[in-house]
Amino acid sequence: MIGRLRGAVAEVGEEEALIDVMGVGYVVRCGYRTLQRLPALGEETLLHIESQWSESAGLRLYGFATREDRKAFVLLQAIQGVGPKAAMAVLDVLSPAELASAVAREDKAAVGRANGVGPKLALRIVTELKDKPITDGPVLMAAPTSGSTAAPAKPAPTGDAVAALMGLGVAEVNARRVVEAAAIQLGEEASVQALIKAGLQELGR
């Protein structure tokens, strides 16, 4: 089975990339975060690969920017009800370190932000990943405020902006791309409306 690919980026789609390795093109399914990290077309990249075989689909390659991403993908799929699509969705909203932190906090709401992951599945993920080595580094926990109960995290405006663009018919991967680019340009305090406007301008709408 293929465990790693090094080659030139030939094509990039919404859910996959074509990697040219010495003249052979490999179709690799990737999450949004991995696709965003790929270099420009024609430039070399290295992807960590999880190979899977099924009678119906044959060989499928899933690509990740880091070994930890691939490790988390494998751990997630070991949970009943979590297939490749759901595992990819979780890793699109949470890095392995963030997933480990959410599991340590038993924060099923954070896991439930993933597309297609409902409350019951999010709870199962948090429960079954408890004490599993998701990341090689230390698990980062938010420090509690002395003498007070921590307030719930404020929803990120980027999520609302992405949802709004998707409601206008924009594909999720494109909506996330333009909103995250707008957030970098406008800063953390940018409003949802400003992010949406900038995203639409980037898309030429």
Disulfide bonds with the S-S distance in Angstrom:
none
